[in-house]
């Protein structure tokens, strides 16, 4: 009896020892690969401090207003790679990384949309990027840019929503919503520990090439490197935690934008019932559930387009959620046409002056290179 207990105790100790060695090895692997990635993939833009936290800001082009690009949940500035340079032919365009994402330093606390907006405003101010601004937000970024307008309306001349999230989206139930939200909770619980020991990196869960993309191979490699950081997993968990607050039925609807110029771009593939039905049939998915979700998304996009009395709504055909990658040329054309009258009006309102240092300096920043 005593021999059996001793054997089990030794077996338990051996197991714990092996587990500790695996954790130590995984942690060392994650740390080494992260350091190597930081050396291999330098930020294309500048590092600007906001309250002691370094933020990556990448600006190209010149002119007024400045177009500010806000990425979606857990995403970084490289998501705008297919369109930023093309948009910058006629204007100054800035993308950036929220804390913990891309090349920006992490923070411990969660950020409400209002916090993201204030942080972005401080970043632009510290970088010498003066208003007026037009802000474009993709997915969750659409909530952030609207929060920016409501805090800084005099500095915001227009908003572009790129397949934007609706504030009440989680509360809009669809047939398998409960399962999706349960998966989110599970992912939040395991993301941090798995990332710290390198398992997320080893399994390729955060790799940018998991979905078809028009991004060049070197950009996908840089995006994967940034997304495999432990800091990124922590930042994504924080953003999801804030997003899940929308599960509360009392979540208020999005606020009116008054007469602010507004462009809403909707991913056609996500709201076309016929296409959704065909794709669900091919993949063996729940056809009725997918059609119900498409109807909810269409309703939400229509609702966002009604936030301003001065809006235009374009459903971009043959595009998934990442319109700036799936239909880059159409996005560039639509946004350029949207900003043109804003720029002309601003030009007529201000006295003629020569470009000053900050704008010239920002316009000379290099393109991303591996």
Residue frames as qw, qx, qy, qz and C-alpha x, y, z in Angstrom:
[[0.000, 0.886, 0.463, 0.000, 0.00, 0.00, 0.00],
 [0.291, -0.822, 0.109, 0.476, 2.77, 2.38, 0.98],
 [0.450, -0.144, 0.598, 0.647, 4.71, 1.41, -2.16],
 [0.265, 0.614, 0.651, 0.359, 1.68, 2.24, -4.34],
 [0.103, -0.953, -0.237, 0.156, 1.23, 5.66, -2.73],
 [0.414, -0.625, 0.336, 0.570, 4.94, 6.41, -3.12],
 [0.441, 0.152, 0.669, 0.579, 4.82, 5.41, -6.77],
 [0.152, 0.807, 0.527, 0.219, 1.84, 7.66, -7.46],
 [0.258, -0.903, -0.027, 0.342, 3.52, 10.54, -5.63],
 [0.446, -0.380, 0.501, 0.637, 6.68, 10.12, -7.69],
 [0.355, 0.439, 0.684, 0.462, 4.60, 9.91, -10.87],
 [0.002, -0.930, -0.367, 0.022, 2.81, 13.13, -9.93],
 [0.346, -0.775, 0.204, 0.487, 6.11, 14.90, -9.22],
 [0.468, -0.061, 0.631, 0.616, 7.53, 13.71, -12.53],
 [0.251, 0.680, 0.617, 0.306, 4.47, 14.97, -14.35],
 [0.134, -0.959, -0.158, 0.194, 4.68, 18.36, -12.68],
 [0.456, -0.552, 0.389, 0.579, 8.39, 18.55, -13.47],
 [0.418, 0.231, 0.667, 0.572, 7.79, 17.78, -17.13],
 [0.103, 0.856, 0.488, 0.133, 4.97, 20.34, -17.26],
 [0.279, -0.878, 0.045, 0.386, 7.23, 23.00, -15.71],
 [0.467, -0.282, 0.546, 0.636, 9.97, 22.23, -18.24],
 [0.325, 0.522, 0.662, 0.428, 7.47, 22.49, -21.11],
 [0.047, -0.948, -0.310, 0.061, 6.20, 25.84, -19.80],
 [0.383, -0.729, 0.252, 0.509, 9.73, 27.18, -19.36],
 [0.458, -0.015, 0.645, 0.611, 10.76, 25.99, -22.83],
 [0.225, 0.702, 0.607, 0.297, 7.62, 27.47, -24.39],
 [0.167, -0.944, -0.147, 0.243, 8.10, 30.79, -22.62],
 [0.423, -0.530, 0.423, 0.602, 11.71, 30.97, -23.76],
 [0.405, 0.280, 0.700, 0.517, 10.66, 30.09, -27.33],
 [0.100, 0.869, 0.475, 0.101, 7.97, 32.79, -27.34],
 [0.276, -0.875, 0.062, 0.392, 10.38, 35.40, -25.95],
 [0.464, -0.305, 0.556, 0.619, 13.12, 34.53, -28.45],
 [0.335, 0.457, 0.683, 0.461, 10.80, 34.55, -31.47],
 [0.010, -0.934, -0.350, 0.073, 9.19, 37.82, -30.39],
 [0.337, -0.746, 0.245, 0.519, 12.61, 39.48, -30.06],
 [0.435, -0.039, 0.666, 0.605, 13.62, 38.16, -33.48],
 [0.237, 0.704, 0.622, 0.245, 10.39, 39.45, -35.03],
 [0.126, -0.937, -0.132, 0.296, 10.98, 42.93, -33.60],
 [0.362, -0.533, 0.471, 0.603, 14.42, 42.96, -35.26],
 [0.374, 0.169, 0.766, 0.495, 13.22, 41.56, -38.57],
 [0.064, 0.698, 0.592, 0.398, 10.11, 43.71, -38.97],
 [0.215, -0.176, -0.232, 0.932, 10.80, 47.36, -38.20],
 [0.225, 0.719, 0.542, -0.372, 7.81, 49.74, -37.97],
 [0.454, 0.492, 0.416, 0.615, 7.19, 51.65, -41.22],
 [0.068, -0.877, -0.204, -0.431, 6.15, 54.82, -39.38],
 [0.101, 0.545, -0.465, 0.690, 7.11, 56.80, -36.28],
 [0.514, -0.403, -0.707, 0.271, 6.86, 55.89, -32.61],
 [0.129, -0.565, 0.028, -0.814, 5.00, 58.63, -30.72],
 [0.241, -0.132, -0.800, 0.533, 4.59, 58.69, -26.95],
 [0.437, -0.532, -0.246, -0.682, 1.18, 59.22, -25.36],
 [0.675, -0.615, 0.182, -0.365, 1.24, 59.26, -21.55],
 [0.357, -0.586, 0.727, -0.013, 4.48, 57.31, -21.60],
 [0.761, 0.160, 0.629, 0.005, 3.20, 54.61, -23.99],
 [0.057, -0.397, 0.582, 0.707, 4.84, 54.42, -27.42],
 [0.669, 0.506, 0.457, -0.297, 2.36, 54.28, -30.32],
 [0.417, -0.022, 0.636, 0.649, 3.10, 53.46, -33.93],
 [0.372, 0.766, 0.256, -0.458, 1.81, 56.10, -36.37],
 [0.484, 0.009, 0.618, 0.620, 2.32, 55.83, -40.13],
 [0.313, 0.798, 0.245, -0.453, 1.45, 58.84, -42.31],
 [0.453, 0.041, 0.558, 0.694, 1.94, 59.37, -46.04],
 [0.172, 0.677, 0.536, 0.474, 0.84, 62.07, -48.47],
 [0.157, -0.170, -0.230, 0.945, -0.08, 65.68, -47.80],
 [0.219, -0.379, -0.453, -0.776, -3.06, 67.98, -47.80],
 [0.203, 0.091, 0.621, -0.752, -6.12, 68.73, -45.76],
 [0.667, -0.593, 0.294, -0.340, -8.17, 67.16, -44.29],
 [0.039, 0.421, -0.904, 0.064, -6.08, 64.31, -42.91],
 [0.844, -0.097, -0.347, -0.397, -7.68, 60.90, -43.35],
 [0.248, -0.460, 0.773, -0.359, -7.17, 58.80, -40.19],
 [0.711, 0.042, -0.630, -0.310, -7.58, 55.03, -40.53],
 [0.494, -0.386, 0.601, -0.496, -8.84, 52.99, -37.55],
 [0.357, 0.149, -0.904, -0.181, -8.48, 49.19, -37.73],
 [0.743, -0.356, -0.328, -0.462, -10.99, 46.67, -36.41],
 [0.763, -0.571, 0.220, -0.208, -10.96, 44.57, -33.26],
 [0.822, -0.342, 0.393, 0.227, -7.50, 43.15, -32.56],
 [0.737, 0.529, 0.213, 0.363, -6.18, 44.40, -35.89],
 [0.448, -0.565, 0.100, 0.686, -3.30, 46.72, -36.74],
 [0.189, 0.740, -0.147, -0.628, -2.24, 49.34, -39.28],
 [0.136, -0.267, 0.819, 0.489, -1.05, 46.79, -41.86],
 [0.402, 0.464, 0.783, -0.101, -4.67, 45.87, -42.59],
 [0.314, 0.861, 0.160, -0.367, -4.85, 49.16, -44.58],
 [0.436, -0.393, 0.553, 0.591, -1.74, 48.37, -46.67],
 [0.435, 0.363, 0.697, 0.439, -3.63, 47.85, -49.99],
 [0.123, 0.845, 0.455, 0.251, -5.27, 51.29, -49.87],
 [0.378, -0.789, -0.119, 0.470, -3.19, 53.71, -47.80],
 [0.377, -0.288, 0.393, 0.787, -0.64, 54.68, -50.47],
 [0.161, 0.444, 0.672, 0.570, -3.31, 54.93, -53.17],
 [0.179, -0.871, -0.458, 0.028, -5.45, 57.20, -51.00],
 [0.445, -0.666, 0.023, 0.598, -2.38, 59.32, -50.23],
 [0.446, 0.281, 0.441, 0.726, -2.07, 60.42, -53.86],
 [0.047, -0.662, -0.347, -0.663, -4.62, 63.13, -53.08],
 [0.502, -0.769, -0.002, -0.395, -4.46, 63.60, -49.32],
 [0.043, 0.479, -0.779, 0.403, -2.51, 62.92, -46.15],
 [0.855, -0.220, -0.346, -0.318, -3.43, 59.49, -44.75],
 [0.074, -0.515, 0.734, -0.437, -2.47, 58.18, -41.31],
 [0.843, -0.239, -0.450, -0.175, -2.87, 54.69, -39.90],
 [0.120, -0.599, 0.615, -0.499, -1.84, 53.68, -36.39],
 [0.584, -0.106, -0.802, 0.067, -1.76, 50.85, -33.87],
 [0.581, -0.687, -0.029, -0.436, -3.81, 50.93, -30.68],
 [0.260, -0.635, 0.671, -0.282, -1.93, 49.98, -27.48],
 [0.650, -0.183, 0.726, -0.133, -0.77, 46.37, -27.48],
 [0.786, 0.489, 0.378, -0.014, -1.45, 45.93, -31.21],
 [0.601, 0.757, -0.084, 0.242, 0.97, 46.15, -34.12],
 [0.594, 0.314, -0.360, 0.647, 4.14, 47.94, -33.06],
 [0.274, -0.704, 0.106, -0.647, 2.56, 49.90, -30.17],
 [0.104, 0.231, -0.812, 0.526, 3.46, 49.25, -26.54],
 [0.423, -0.447, -0.775, -0.145, 0.92, 47.42, -24.37],
 [0.278, -0.407, 0.336, -0.803, -1.16, 48.73, -21.49],
 [0.002, -0.039, -0.950, 0.309, -2.80, 46.74, -18.71],
 [0.346, 0.362, 0.531, -0.684, -6.25, 48.29, -18.63],
 [0.365, 0.521, 0.728, 0.257, -9.20, 47.93, -20.98],
 [0.027, -0.191, 0.128, 0.973, -10.21, 50.88, -23.15],
 [0.386, 0.634, 0.598, -0.301, -13.79, 51.96, -23.74],
 [0.506, 0.610, 0.401, 0.459, -14.52, 53.54, -27.15],
 [0.074, -0.989, -0.056, -0.113, -14.30, 56.99, -25.55],
 [0.602, -0.645, 0.350, 0.315, -10.84, 56.11, -24.20],
 [0.686, 0.182, 0.491, 0.505, -9.69, 54.97, -27.65],
 [0.284, 0.850, 0.296, 0.331, -10.93, 58.26, -29.10],
 [0.286, -0.949, 0.127, 0.039, -9.14, 60.41, -26.52],
 [0.711, -0.382, 0.440, 0.393, -5.98, 58.37, -26.94],
 [0.602, 0.443, 0.449, 0.490, -6.06, 58.82, -30.73],
 [0.074, 0.965, 0.148, 0.203, -6.64, 62.56, -30.35],
 [0.479, -0.806, 0.287, 0.196, -3.62, 62.85, -28.04],
 [0.747, -0.051, 0.488, 0.449, -1.53, 60.79, -30.47],
 [0.459, 0.694, 0.348, 0.433, -2.35, 63.05, -33.41],
 [0.151, -0.984, 0.013, -0.097, -1.69, 66.14, -31.32],
 [0.630, -0.623, 0.371, 0.278, 1.66, 64.83, -30.05],
 [0.695, 0.126, 0.512, 0.489, 2.67, 63.91, -33.60],
 [0.039, -0.434, 0.172, 0.884, 1.88, 67.40, -34.91],
 [0.026, 0.301, 0.802, 0.516, -1.00, 66.15, -37.10],
 [0.174, 0.213, 0.333, -0.902, -3.45, 69.00, -36.75],
 [0.410, 0.556, 0.706, -0.158, -7.17, 68.96, -37.62],
 [0.778, 0.018, 0.165, -0.606, -9.39, 68.88, -39.58],
 [0.207, -0.211, 0.952, 0.079, -9.77, 65.10, -39.84],
 [0.804, 0.063, -0.259, -0.532, -11.86, 62.61, -41.73],
 [0.361, -0.372, 0.828, -0.213, -11.91, 59.28, -39.93],
 [0.740, 0.150, -0.514, -0.407, -12.39, 55.84, -41.47],
 [0.444, -0.362, 0.734, -0.365, -13.17, 52.90, -39.21],
 [0.563, 0.121, -0.752, -0.321, -13.30, 49.23, -40.16],
 [0.609, -0.277, -0.742, 0.046, -15.49, 46.81, -38.20],
 [0.510, -0.647, -0.436, 0.362, -15.10, 47.64, -34.47],
 [0.378, -0.098, 0.049, 0.919, -13.09, 50.68, -35.58],
 [0.093, -0.542, -0.475, -0.687, -16.35, 52.20, -36.79],
 [0.511, -0.750, -0.419, 0.038, -17.48, 52.53, -33.18],
 [0.582, -0.396, -0.083, 0.705, -14.18, 54.17, -32.24],
 [0.244, 0.174, 0.274, 0.914, -14.30, 56.82, -34.98],
 [0.272, -0.685, -0.464, -0.492, -17.87, 57.74, -34.10],
 [0.601, -0.665, -0.308, 0.320, -16.79, 58.11, -30.47],
 [0.476, -0.104, 0.088, 0.869, -14.04, 60.43, -31.72],
 [0.002, -0.492, -0.400, -0.773, -16.57, 62.63, -33.50],
 [0.460, -0.743, -0.444, -0.194, -18.81, 62.90, -30.44],
 [0.609, -0.596, -0.146, 0.503, -15.86, 64.10, -28.34],
 [0.284, -0.427, 0.269, 0.815, -14.20, 66.29, -30.99],
 [0.498, 0.660, 0.563, -0.010, -16.98, 67.36, -33.39],
 [0.166, 0.933, -0.083, -0.308, -15.31, 70.61, -34.44],
 [0.188, -0.610, 0.689, 0.343, -12.22, 68.72, -35.60],
 [0.450, 0.112, 0.873, 0.151, -14.08, 66.00, -37.52],
 [0.312, 0.393, -0.251, -0.828, -15.19, 66.82, -41.06],
 [0.771, 0.182, -0.372, -0.483, -16.46, 63.42, -42.11],
 [0.561, -0.301, 0.749, -0.182, -16.66, 59.72, -41.25],
 [0.621, 0.285, -0.623, -0.381, -16.26, 56.59, -43.38],
 [0.708, -0.252, 0.572, -0.329, -17.63, 53.33, -41.97],
 [0.426, 0.396, -0.759, -0.292, -16.09, 50.24, -43.58],
 [0.692, -0.202, -0.674, -0.160, -18.41, 47.32, -42.79],
 [0.078, -0.454, 0.501, -0.733, -18.68, 48.83, -39.35],
 [0.284, -0.280, -0.874, 0.278, -19.87, 47.14, -36.18],
 [0.363, -0.634, -0.272, -0.626, -23.13, 48.38, -34.67],
 [0.146, -0.447, 0.596, -0.651, -23.09, 49.20, -30.95],
 [0.724, -0.120, 0.397, -0.551, -26.01, 46.87, -30.29],
 [0.595, 0.360, -0.652, -0.303, -24.75, 44.09, -32.54],
 [0.140, 0.139, -0.946, 0.257, -24.14, 41.52, -29.76],
 [0.384, 0.174, 0.601, -0.679, -27.66, 42.08, -28.44],
 [0.667, 0.341, -0.238, -0.618, -29.14, 41.28, -31.88],
 [0.610, -0.201, 0.761, -0.092, -29.62, 37.57, -31.38],
 [0.625, 0.375, -0.514, -0.452, -29.37, 35.05, -34.21],
 [0.930, -0.124, -0.238, -0.251, -29.81, 31.26, -34.09],
 [0.876, -0.060, -0.312, 0.363, -26.30, 30.33, -32.96],
 [0.015, 0.826, -0.216, 0.520, -25.40, 33.52, -31.04],
 [0.727, -0.626, 0.217, -0.182, -25.18, 31.72, -27.68],
 [0.945, 0.013, 0.116, 0.306, -22.64, 29.26, -29.09],
 [0.498, 0.653, -0.070, 0.566, -20.55, 32.11, -30.59],
 [0.250, -0.817, 0.223, -0.470, -20.52, 34.02, -27.31],
 [0.886, -0.425, 0.188, 0.002, -19.55, 30.87, -25.38],
 [0.846, 0.274, 0.033, 0.456, -16.63, 30.32, -27.78],
 [0.179, 0.798, -0.145, 0.557, -15.55, 33.93, -27.25],
 [0.585, -0.726, 0.232, -0.278, -15.51, 33.45, -23.48],
 [0.954, -0.153, 0.164, 0.201, -13.43, 30.29, -23.83],
 [0.657, 0.535, -0.018, 0.531, -10.98, 31.99, -26.19],
 [0.107, -0.852, 0.187, -0.477, -10.58, 34.86, -23.74],
 [0.781, -0.576, 0.212, -0.112, -9.80, 32.45, -20.94],
 [0.908, -0.093, 0.265, 0.312, -7.06, 30.53, -22.79],
 [0.543, 0.795, -0.005, 0.272, -5.57, 33.16, -25.12],
 [0.149, -0.896, 0.372, -0.191, -3.19, 34.70, -22.60],
 [0.709, -0.443, 0.548, 0.021, -1.71, 31.48, -21.16],
 [0.857, 0.316, 0.353, 0.202, -1.39, 29.82, -24.58],
 [0.415, 0.875, -0.082, 0.237, 0.32, 32.90, -26.00],
 [0.325, -0.841, 0.422, -0.098, 2.82, 33.18, -23.15],
 [0.683, -0.319, 0.645, 0.125, 4.09, 29.64, -23.71],
 [0.032, 0.441, -0.649, -0.619, 4.21, 29.97, -27.51],
 [0.411, 0.240, 0.879, 0.006, 1.34, 27.60, -28.32],
 [0.436, 0.772, 0.279, -0.368, -0.68, 30.18, -30.25],
 [0.147, 0.741, -0.510, -0.412, 2.39, 30.82, -32.38],
 [0.234, -0.231, 0.928, 0.175, 3.10, 27.10, -32.88],
 [0.416, 0.419, 0.800, -0.109, -0.50, 26.31, -33.83],
 [0.167, 0.155, 0.485, 0.844, -0.72, 29.28, -36.23],
 [0.003, -0.687, -0.702, 0.186, -3.94, 30.51, -34.64],
 [0.026, -0.844, -0.131, 0.519, -2.96, 34.18, -35.02],
 [0.426, -0.107, 0.546, 0.713, -1.27, 33.91, -38.42],
 [0.307, 0.522, 0.005, -0.795, -2.51, 36.50, -40.91],
 [0.275, 0.268, -0.737, -0.556, -2.51, 33.96, -43.75],
 [0.289, 0.159, 0.903, -0.276, -5.32, 31.86, -42.23],
 [0.488, 0.673, 0.475, -0.290, -7.86, 33.53, -44.52],
 [0.591, 0.458, 0.372, 0.551, -7.47, 34.38, -48.21],
 [0.177, -0.852, -0.086, 0.486, -5.88, 37.81, -48.50],
 [0.592, 0.757, 0.070, 0.266, -4.59, 40.17, -51.16],
 [0.317, -0.895, 0.300, 0.086, -1.82, 41.34, -48.84],
 [0.562, 0.609, -0.555, 0.073, 1.70, 40.68, -50.18],
 [0.862, -0.131, -0.455, 0.179, 3.62, 37.82, -48.57],
 [0.428, 0.193, -0.429, 0.772, 6.02, 40.16, -46.76],
 [0.337, -0.386, 0.118, -0.850, 3.13, 42.12, -45.26],
 [0.855, -0.293, -0.301, -0.303, 1.36, 38.94, -44.17],
 [0.742, 0.024, -0.496, 0.450, 4.61, 37.82, -42.53],
 [0.117, 0.275, -0.346, 0.890, 4.93, 41.12, -40.64],
 [0.587, -0.365, -0.082, -0.718, 1.26, 41.02, -39.65],
 [0.879, -0.197, -0.434, -0.029, 1.63, 37.46, -38.36],
 [0.533, 0.145, -0.494, 0.672, 4.72, 38.46, -36.38],
 [0.168, -0.318, 0.241, -0.902, 2.83, 41.29, -34.67],
 [0.738, -0.280, -0.178, -0.588, -0.27, 39.16, -34.02],
 [0.843, -0.078, -0.514, 0.134, 1.75, 36.38, -32.41],
 [0.141, 0.412, -0.504, 0.746, 3.05, 38.67, -29.66],
 [0.299, -0.389, -0.796, 0.354, 1.83, 37.91, -26.14],
 [0.034, 0.284, 0.210, -0.935, 0.95, 41.61, -25.85],
 [0.347, -0.011, -0.502, -0.792, -1.42, 41.23, -28.79],
 [0.419, -0.317, -0.847, -0.078, -3.33, 38.36, -27.18],
 [0.210, -0.410, -0.577, 0.674, -3.78, 40.47, -24.04],
 [0.138, 0.232, -0.079, -0.960, -4.96, 43.50, -26.06],
 [0.389, -0.124, -0.695, -0.592, -7.43, 41.41, -28.08],
 [0.356, -0.394, -0.819, 0.216, -8.88, 39.88, -24.91],
 [0.076, -0.384, -0.354, 0.849, -9.35, 43.39, -23.47],
 [0.263, 0.121, -0.333, -0.897, -11.11, 44.60, -26.63],
 [0.420, -0.239, -0.814, -0.321, -13.40, 41.55, -26.70],
 [0.250, -0.378, -0.721, 0.524, -14.22, 42.11, -23.01],
 [0.126, 0.333, 0.119, -0.927, -15.44, 45.62, -23.81],
 [0.353, 0.030, -0.609, -0.710, -17.31, 44.44, -26.91],
 [0.338, -0.272, -0.901, -0.011, -19.14, 41.78, -24.89],
 [0.047, 0.288, 0.499, -0.816, -20.66, 44.52, -22.74],
 [0.385, 0.111, -0.336, -0.852, -22.99, 44.98, -25.71],
 [0.296, -0.197, -0.930, -0.098, -24.66, 41.71, -24.69],
 [0.038, 0.372, 0.601, -0.706, -26.59, 43.82, -22.18],
 [0.191, 0.634, 0.689, 0.293, -30.04, 44.50, -23.73],
 [0.126, -0.908, -0.258, 0.305, -29.83, 47.99, -22.22],
 [0.498, -0.168, 0.322, 0.787, -26.91, 48.93, -24.50],
 [0.278, 0.736, 0.178, -0.591, -27.90, 52.27, -26.10],
 [0.728, 0.567, 0.320, 0.215, -28.11, 52.61, -29.89],
 [0.543, 0.067, 0.127, 0.827, -25.48, 54.58, -31.83],
 [0.027, -0.697, -0.269, 0.664, -25.76, 58.34, -31.45],
 [0.507, 0.812, 0.287, 0.038, -26.82, 60.61, -34.27],
 [0.580, -0.100, 0.208, 0.782, -24.16, 62.26, -36.40],
 [0.135, 0.721, 0.170, -0.658, -26.42, 65.14, -37.35],
 [0.612, 0.769, 0.014, -0.184, -25.46, 66.53, -40.78],
 [0.349, -0.630, 0.620, 0.310, -21.88, 65.23, -40.73],
 [0.624, 0.480, -0.502, -0.358, -20.79, 63.86, -44.13],
 [0.645, -0.264, 0.694, -0.181, -20.99, 60.07, -43.77],
 [0.593, 0.381, -0.607, -0.367, -20.01, 57.26, -46.13],
 [0.736, -0.222, 0.580, -0.268, -21.10, 53.71, -45.27],
 [0.465, 0.417, -0.722, -0.298, -19.44, 50.85, -47.14],
 [0.803, -0.167, 0.430, -0.376, -21.09, 47.46, -46.61],
 [0.135, -0.315, 0.904, 0.256, -19.56, 44.10, -47.56],
 [0.650, 0.152, -0.295, -0.684, -21.91, 42.71, -50.21],
 [0.520, 0.110, -0.845, -0.058, -21.04, 39.07, -49.58],
 [0.092, -0.059, -0.805, 0.583, -22.29, 39.33, -46.00],
 [0.365, 0.306, 0.389, -0.789, -25.74, 40.74, -46.77],
 [0.501, 0.228, -0.544, -0.633, -26.68, 38.97, -50.02],
 [0.757, -0.125, 0.475, -0.430, -29.23, 36.29, -48.98],
 [0.902, 0.388, -0.105, -0.157, -28.79, 34.29, -52.19],
 [0.463, 0.605, -0.591, 0.264, -25.00, 34.21, -51.90],
 [0.331, -0.443, 0.667, -0.499, -25.15, 33.42, -48.18],
 [0.882, 0.031, 0.276, -0.380, -27.53, 30.53, -48.88],
 [0.830, 0.475, -0.294, 0.004, -25.29, 29.08, -51.61],
 [0.242, 0.598, -0.659, 0.388, -22.13, 29.34, -49.49],
 [0.550, -0.323, 0.581, -0.506, -23.84, 27.79, -46.46],
 [0.940, 0.189, 0.076, -0.275, -25.05, 24.94, -48.65],
 [0.670, 0.557, -0.468, 0.150, -21.55, 24.29, -50.00],
 [0.106, 0.499, -0.695, 0.506, -19.98, 24.28, -46.53],
 [0.506, -0.291, -0.811, 0.031, -22.75, 22.27, -44.89],
 [0.037, 0.028, -0.448, 0.893, -23.71, 25.18, -42.64],
 [0.124, 0.565, 0.739, -0.344, -27.10, 26.08, -41.23],
 [0.206, 0.399, 0.477, 0.755, -28.70, 27.88, -44.17],
 [0.248, -0.814, -0.451, -0.269, -31.56, 29.48, -42.23],
 [0.558, -0.688, -0.134, 0.445, -29.21, 30.66, -39.47],
 [0.468, -0.108, 0.282, 0.831, -26.82, 32.22, -41.99],
 [0.054, 0.567, 0.505, 0.649, -29.67, 33.96, -43.81],
 [0.399, -0.836, -0.376, 0.023, -30.97, 35.30, -40.52],
 [0.556, -0.512, 0.035, 0.653, -27.53, 36.69, -39.69],
 [0.331, 0.205, 0.418, 0.821, -27.29, 38.32, -43.13],
 [0.135, -0.758, -0.495, -0.403, -30.63, 40.01, -42.52],
 [0.509, -0.775, -0.208, 0.313, -29.45, 41.34, -39.16],
 [0.524, -0.254, 0.216, 0.784, -26.25, 42.69, -40.72],
 [0.172, 0.467, 0.486, 0.719, -28.21, 44.43, -43.48],
 [0.311, -0.844, -0.415, -0.139, -30.51, 46.02, -40.91],
 [0.572, -0.632, -0.052, 0.521, -27.54, 47.21, -38.86],
 [0.438, 0.005, 0.340, 0.832, -25.78, 48.71, -41.89],
 [0.010, -0.663, -0.497, -0.559, -28.96, 50.53, -42.93],
 [0.460, -0.820, -0.315, 0.130, -29.30, 51.84, -39.39],
 [0.556, -0.409, 0.101, 0.717, -25.73, 53.19, -39.47],
 [0.289, 0.299, 0.445, 0.793, -26.39, 54.94, -42.78],
 [0.194, -0.787, -0.460, -0.363, -29.33, 56.76, -41.19],
 [0.546, -0.523, -0.311, 0.576, -27.15, 58.26, -38.44],
 [0.158, -0.381, 0.119, 0.903, -26.54, 61.32, -40.62],
 [0.501, 0.714, 0.365, -0.325, -28.87, 63.28, -42.86],
 [0.347, 0.817, -0.382, -0.258, -25.87, 63.74, -45.17],
 [0.572, -0.338, 0.744, 0.073, -24.91, 60.13, -45.88],
 [0.653, 0.427, -0.473, -0.409, -24.24, 57.78, -48.76],
 [0.735, -0.238, 0.615, -0.157, -24.52, 53.99, -48.47],
 [0.545, 0.513, -0.582, -0.319, -22.67, 51.70, -50.89],
 [0.902, -0.162, 0.387, -0.097, -22.99, 47.92, -50.82],
 [0.108, 0.669, -0.673, -0.296, -19.65, 46.72, -52.23],
 [0.950, 0.170, -0.044, -0.259, -20.23, 43.64, -54.36],
 [0.877, 0.265, -0.329, 0.228, -17.89, 40.64, -54.33],
 [0.148, 0.572, -0.523, 0.614, -16.42, 41.68, -51.00],
 [0.641, -0.396, -0.624, 0.207, -16.14, 40.06, -47.62],
 [0.436, -0.828, -0.272, 0.227, -15.66, 41.87, -44.33],
 [0.465, -0.513, 0.212, 0.689, -12.22, 43.27, -45.29],
 [0.515, 0.810, 0.278, -0.038, -13.36, 45.57, -48.09],
 [0.002, 0.910, -0.351, -0.220, -10.02, 47.42, -48.16],
 [0.340, -0.394, 0.814, 0.258, -8.37, 44.16, -49.18],
 [0.532, 0.334, 0.776, 0.058, -11.09, 42.44, -51.22],
 [0.372, 0.771, 0.415, 0.310, -12.07, 45.53, -53.26],
 [0.468, -0.436, -0.059, 0.767, -9.24, 47.99, -52.68],
 [0.184, 0.157, 0.394, 0.887, -9.78, 50.01, -55.88],
 [0.242, -0.660, -0.571, -0.424, -13.48, 50.51, -55.21],
 [0.499, -0.705, -0.354, 0.359, -12.77, 51.65, -51.65],
 [0.410, -0.249, 0.113, 0.870, -10.10, 54.11, -52.80],
 [0.034, 0.360, 0.504, 0.784, -12.44, 55.52, -55.46],
 [0.357, -0.720, -0.558, -0.206, -15.42, 55.86, -53.10],
 [0.519, -0.645, -0.248, 0.503, -13.42, 57.45, -50.27],
 [0.363, -0.077, 0.227, 0.901, -11.57, 59.83, -52.62],
 [0.084, -0.501, -0.519, -0.687, -14.85, 61.03, -54.12],
 [0.466, -0.727, -0.502, 0.051, -16.35, 61.39, -50.64],
 [0.515, -0.543, -0.118, 0.653, -13.46, 63.55, -49.38],
 [0.385, 0.299, 0.341, 0.804, -13.13, 65.72, -52.51],
 [0.131, -0.773, -0.325, -0.529, -15.99, 68.17, -51.69],
 [0.627, -0.727, -0.182, 0.211, -14.87, 68.32, -48.06],
 [0.631, -0.193, 0.142, 0.738, -11.35, 69.29, -49.17],
 [0.218, 0.493, 0.360, 0.761, -12.68, 71.90, -51.60],
 [0.349, -0.843, -0.322, -0.252, -14.87, 73.46, -48.93],
 [0.671, -0.614, -0.050, 0.414, -11.99, 73.61, -46.47],
 [0.548, 0.099, 0.243, 0.794, -9.73, 75.12, -49.12],
 [0.026, 0.669, 0.346, 0.657, -12.24, 77.91, -49.65],
 [0.514, -0.810, -0.265, -0.091, -12.52, 78.60, -45.93],
 [0.682, -0.567, 0.054, 0.458, -8.84, 79.02, -45.08],
 [0.165, 0.918, -0.258, -0.251, -6.23, 81.59, -46.16],
 [0.828, 0.461, -0.272, 0.164, -3.42, 80.49, -48.47],
 [0.438, -0.776, 0.452, -0.029, -0.33, 79.32, -46.57],
 [0.490, 0.519, -0.699, -0.034, 2.78, 77.27, -47.16],
 [0.903, -0.220, -0.369, -0.015, 3.24, 73.75, -45.81],
 [0.289, -0.800, 0.450, -0.271, 5.10, 73.62, -42.53],
 [0.028, 0.522, -0.847, 0.098, 7.58, 71.18, -41.07],
 [0.541, -0.078, 0.770, -0.329, 5.40, 68.43, -39.57],
 [0.794, 0.460, 0.209, -0.338, 3.41, 67.80, -42.75],
 [0.509, 0.694, -0.499, -0.106, 6.52, 67.66, -44.91],
 [0.143, -0.461, 0.853, -0.200, 8.26, 65.34, -42.46],
 [0.672, 0.091, 0.644, -0.354, 5.30, 62.97, -42.26],
 [0.745, 0.580, -0.025, -0.327, 4.90, 62.86, -46.03],
 [0.370, 0.665, -0.648, -0.044, 8.45, 61.58, -46.43],
 [0.611, -0.323, 0.687, -0.225, 8.06, 58.45, -44.28],
 [0.148, 0.309, -0.857, -0.384, 8.96, 55.29, -46.12],
 [0.814, -0.042, -0.318, -0.484, 6.71, 52.48, -47.26],
 [0.809, -0.392, 0.408, -0.158, 6.70, 49.23, -45.30],
 [0.598, 0.518, -0.610, -0.046, 9.63, 46.98, -46.13],
 [0.945, -0.324, -0.035, 0.000, 10.63, 43.66, -44.71]]
